[in-house]
């Protein structure tokens, strides 16, 4: 009589981070209370994170790494588990985004993730049905982690075209919107980030069919990410890439110049005071 072999259950990403944190803490012979004191987090939070019951922030991972002299290992692990916390269908795009030297995006409904503030991102993500608070926080952390590509020695070029309606859509109220529009203006100060706006007065445009991102990779074919109601579609199929490029060229040709666009953002920001 054969005995069925019990299949090992996959370890949840943040349980793995918690176990590694505990291992480094034990090696350093430091209690949870002492680590909390050094890093200026509460002992209860340290305990929750070690048990995989809370989502660590990058700041938490960095402070623990410094306190435990982990030589960057906890931060690297945090990056990996944050990646793993993203939906499976999105992980392939995260790898592409990391490799891209140039990203072009059109967004008709909300600020793209690479430029979102944490507050704005939390509200956008919370709009997805069926997510628990813990899942929301993990996705917010993953989105914030994506933005670290701009801290690289040579960050990618980012070209963004937004619909003007985004500047006036009340996501989170005045305080959240004001900070988000300030974030856009701050990003536009970088010579590697360009932002243009499609004016509402234009009416119907090609862009109303949906948002997308074009990633240009070193020595490789372009890849596109296309938004959908359920989850995005990632493809480097030549016909799809050509179609998205054509749509992007049309949208960008209809957009206001960068200086006028930023002035429009600045005027919109004043309305949220």
C-alpha positions as CSV (number, residue, x, y, z in Angstrom):
1,X,0.0,0.0,0.0
2,X,1.5,3.3,-1.1
3,X,1.6,6.2,1.3
4,X,0.8,9.6,-0.3
5,X,3.7,12.0,-0.1
6,X,2.7,15.3,1.6
7,X,3.5,18.2,-0.6
8,X,5.4,21.0,1.0
9,X,3.5,24.2,1.2
10,X,5.2,27.2,-0.4
11,X,6.6,29.7,2.1
12,X,4.8,33.1,2.0
13,X,7.2,35.8,1.0
14,X,6.9,37.9,4.2
15,X,7.2,34.8,6.4
16,X,10.6,34.2,4.7
17,X,11.6,37.8,5.4
18,X,10.6,37.5,9.0
19,X,12.5,34.2,9.5
20,X,15.7,35.8,8.0
21,X,15.3,38.9,10.2
22,X,15.0,36.7,13.3
23,X,18.1,34.7,12.2
24,X,20.2,37.9,11.8
25,X,18.9,39.2,15.1
26,X,19.8,36.0,16.9
27,X,23.2,36.0,15.4
28,X,23.8,39.5,16.7
29,X,22.5,38.4,20.1
30,X,20.0,41.3,20.1
31,X,16.5,41.0,21.6
32,X,13.4,42.2,19.8
33,X,13.1,45.0,22.3
34,X,16.6,46.2,21.7
35,X,16.2,46.0,18.0
36,X,13.0,48.0,18.3
37,X,14.9,50.6,20.4
38,X,17.8,50.9,17.9
39,X,15.5,51.2,14.8
40,X,12.9,53.3,16.5
41,X,10.0,50.9,15.7
42,X,7.8,49.3,18.3
43,X,8.7,45.9,19.8
44,X,5.2,44.6,18.8
45,X,5.9,45.6,15.1
46,X,9.2,43.8,15.1
47,X,7.5,40.7,16.5
48,X,4.7,40.8,14.0
49,X,7.1,41.2,11.1
50,X,9.3,38.3,12.4
51,X,6.2,36.1,12.4
52,X,5.2,37.2,8.9
53,X,2.1,38.9,10.1
54,X,2.9,42.4,9.0
55,X,4.3,43.9,5.8
56,X,7.7,45.5,6.4
57,X,8.5,48.8,4.8
58,X,11.8,49.4,2.9
59,X,12.7,51.9,5.7
60,X,12.2,49.1,8.3
61,X,14.3,46.7,6.2
62,X,17.1,49.3,5.8
63,X,17.2,50.2,9.5
64,X,17.3,46.5,10.6
65,X,20.0,45.8,8.0
66,X,22.1,48.7,9.5
67,X,21.4,47.7,13.1
68,X,22.2,44.0,12.5
69,X,25.2,44.6,10.1
70,X,23.6,42.4,7.5
71,X,25.6,44.1,4.7
72,X,22.5,44.8,2.6
73,X,21.1,41.3,2.7
74,X,17.9,42.2,4.4
75,X,17.2,45.0,1.9
76,X,17.9,42.7,-1.0
77,X,15.6,40.1,0.5
78,X,12.9,42.8,1.0
79,X,13.2,43.7,-2.6
80,X,12.7,40.0,-3.6
81,X,9.8,39.3,-1.4
82,X,8.1,42.6,-2.4
83,X,8.4,41.4,-6.0
84,X,6.9,38.1,-5.0
85,X,4.0,39.9,-3.3
86,X,2.9,41.3,-6.6
87,X,0.3,39.4,-8.7
88,X,1.8,36.6,-10.7
89,X,0.7,38.1,-14.1
90,X,2.5,41.4,-13.2
91,X,5.9,39.9,-12.1
92,X,7.1,39.5,-15.7
93,X,6.5,43.2,-16.3
94,X,8.4,44.1,-13.2
95,X,11.5,42.4,-14.6
96,X,11.0,44.2,-17.9
97,X,10.5,47.6,-16.1
98,X,13.8,47.1,-14.3
99,X,15.7,46.4,-17.5
100,X,14.2,49.2,-19.6
101,X,16.2,52.2,-20.6
102,X,13.1,54.1,-21.7
103,X,9.5,53.9,-20.7
104,X,6.6,55.6,-22.5
105,X,3.2,55.6,-20.9
106,X,-0.3,56.9,-21.5
107,X,-2.8,57.0,-18.7
108,X,-6.4,58.2,-19.1
109,X,-7.7,57.5,-15.6
110,X,-5.1,57.9,-12.9
111,X,-1.4,58.8,-12.3
112,X,0.9,56.0,-13.4
113,X,2.3,53.8,-10.5
114,X,5.9,55.1,-11.0
115,X,4.8,58.6,-10.1
116,X,2.2,57.8,-7.4
117,X,2.5,59.0,-3.8
118,X,2.0,56.3,-1.2
119,X,-1.4,57.8,-0.1
120,X,-2.6,58.0,-3.7
121,X,-1.4,54.5,-4.5
122,X,-3.2,53.0,-1.4
123,X,-6.5,54.5,-2.5
124,X,-6.2,53.4,-6.1
125,X,-5.2,49.8,-5.0
126,X,-8.0,49.8,-2.4
127,X,-10.5,50.3,-5.2
128,X,-9.8,46.7,-6.4
129,X,-12.6,44.5,-5.1
130,X,-11.9,41.7,-2.6
131,X,-8.5,42.8,-1.2
132,X,-7.8,42.6,2.5
133,X,-6.0,45.4,4.3
134,X,-2.9,43.3,4.5
135,X,-3.0,42.6,0.7
136,X,-3.4,46.3,0.0
137,X,-0.4,47.2,2.1
138,X,1.8,44.6,0.4
139,X,0.8,46.0,-3.0
140,X,1.5,49.5,-1.9
141,X,5.0,48.5,-0.8
142,X,5.5,46.7,-4.1
143,X,4.5,49.9,-6.0
144,X,6.8,52.1,-3.9
145,X,9.6,49.6,-4.5
146,X,9.2,50.0,-8.2
147,X,9.9,53.7,-8.0
148,X,13.5,52.9,-6.8
149,X,14.5,52.5,-10.4
150,X,14.9,56.3,-10.4
151,X,17.6,56.0,-7.7
152,X,19.9,54.0,-10.0
153,X,23.1,55.5,-11.2
154,X,21.5,55.7,-14.7
155,X,17.8,55.8,-14.2
156,X,15.5,55.1,-17.2
157,X,14.0,57.8,-19.3
158,X,10.2,58.1,-18.5
159,X,7.8,59.8,-20.9
160,X,4.3,60.2,-19.5
161,X,1.1,61.5,-21.2
162,X,-1.8,62.1,-18.9
163,X,-5.4,63.0,-19.5
164,X,-6.3,66.3,-17.9
165,X,-9.2,64.6,-16.1
166,X,-6.7,62.9,-13.8
167,X,-5.7,66.3,-12.4
168,X,-9.3,66.8,-11.2
169,X,-10.5,63.3,-10.2
170,X,-10.9,63.6,-6.4
171,X,-9.0,60.5,-5.3
172,X,-8.6,60.9,-1.5
173,X,-9.7,64.5,-1.3
174,X,-7.8,67.8,-1.3
175,X,-4.7,66.8,0.8
176,X,-4.0,63.6,-1.2
177,X,-4.5,65.3,-4.5
178,X,-2.4,68.3,-3.7
179,X,0.5,66.1,-2.7
180,X,0.1,63.9,-5.8
181,X,0.1,66.9,-8.1
182,X,3.2,68.3,-6.3
183,X,4.8,64.9,-6.8
184,X,4.2,65.2,-10.6
185,X,5.7,68.6,-10.7
186,X,8.7,67.5,-8.7
187,X,9.2,64.5,-11.1
188,X,9.1,66.8,-14.1
189,X,12.1,68.7,-12.8
190,X,14.3,65.7,-13.7
191,X,15.8,65.9,-17.1
192,X,15.0,62.1,-17.5
193,X,11.2,62.5,-16.9
194,X,8.9,64.2,-19.3
195,X,5.2,64.9,-18.6
196,X,2.5,66.0,-21.1
197,X,-1.2,66.5,-20.7
198,X,-4.1,65.8,-23.1
199,X,-6.6,68.7,-22.6
200,X,-10.2,67.9,-21.8
201,X,-11.2,70.4,-24.5
202,X,-9.9,67.9,-27.1
203,X,-13.0,65.7,-26.4
204,X,-12.8,62.2,-27.8
205,X,-9.3,60.9,-28.5
206,X,-7.5,57.6,-29.4
207,X,-6.4,57.4,-25.8
208,X,-9.9,56.7,-24.5
209,X,-9.5,53.1,-25.5
210,X,-7.2,52.5,-22.4
211,X,-3.8,53.0,-20.8
212,X,-0.6,51.3,-21.7
213,X,3.2,51.4,-21.3
214,X,5.9,50.8,-23.9
215,X,9.3,49.5,-22.5
216,X,12.4,49.9,-24.7
217,X,15.1,47.4,-23.7
218,X,18.8,47.4,-24.4
219,X,19.5,45.4,-27.5
220,X,16.0,43.8,-27.5
221,X,12.6,44.2,-29.0
222,X,10.1,46.6,-27.3
223,X,7.6,45.2,-24.9
224,X,4.2,46.6,-24.1
225,X,1.9,46.5,-21.0
226,X,-1.8,47.1,-21.8
227,X,-4.3,47.8,-19.1
228,X,-7.5,45.8,-18.8
229,X,-10.4,45.5,-16.4
230,X,-9.1,42.3,-14.7
231,X,-5.3,42.3,-15.2
232,X,-2.8,43.8,-17.6
233,X,-1.5,42.1,-20.7
234,X,2.2,42.0,-21.4
235,X,3.5,41.2,-24.9
236,X,6.3,41.7,-27.3
237,X,4.4,40.4,-30.3
238,X,5.4,42.6,-33.2
239,X,1.9,43.4,-34.4
240,X,0.7,44.4,-30.9
241,X,3.8,46.6,-30.3
242,X,3.4,48.4,-33.6
243,X,-0.3,49.0,-32.8
244,X,0.5,50.5,-29.4
245,X,3.4,52.6,-30.8
246,X,1.0,54.0,-33.4
247,X,-1.6,54.9,-30.8
248,X,1.0,56.5,-28.6
249,X,2.4,58.6,-31.4
250,X,-1.1,59.9,-32.1
251,X,-1.8,60.6,-28.5
252,X,1.5,62.4,-27.9
253,X,0.9,64.5,-31.0
254,X,-2.4,65.7,-29.5
255,X,-0.8,66.5,-26.1
256,X,0.2,69.9,-24.9
257,X,3.9,70.8,-24.7
258,X,5.8,69.9,-21.5
259,X,6.0,73.5,-20.2
260,X,2.3,74.2,-20.8
261,X,1.4,70.8,-19.4
262,X,3.3,71.5,-16.1
263,X,1.7,74.9,-15.9
264,X,-1.7,73.1,-16.2
265,X,-0.7,70.7,-13.4
266,X,0.4,73.7,-11.3
267,X,-3.0,75.5,-11.8
268,X,-4.8,72.3,-10.9
269,X,-2.8,71.9,-7.7
270,X,-4.0,75.3,-6.6
271,X,-7.6,74.1,-6.8
272,X,-7.0,71.5,-4.2
273,X,-5.9,73.9,-1.5
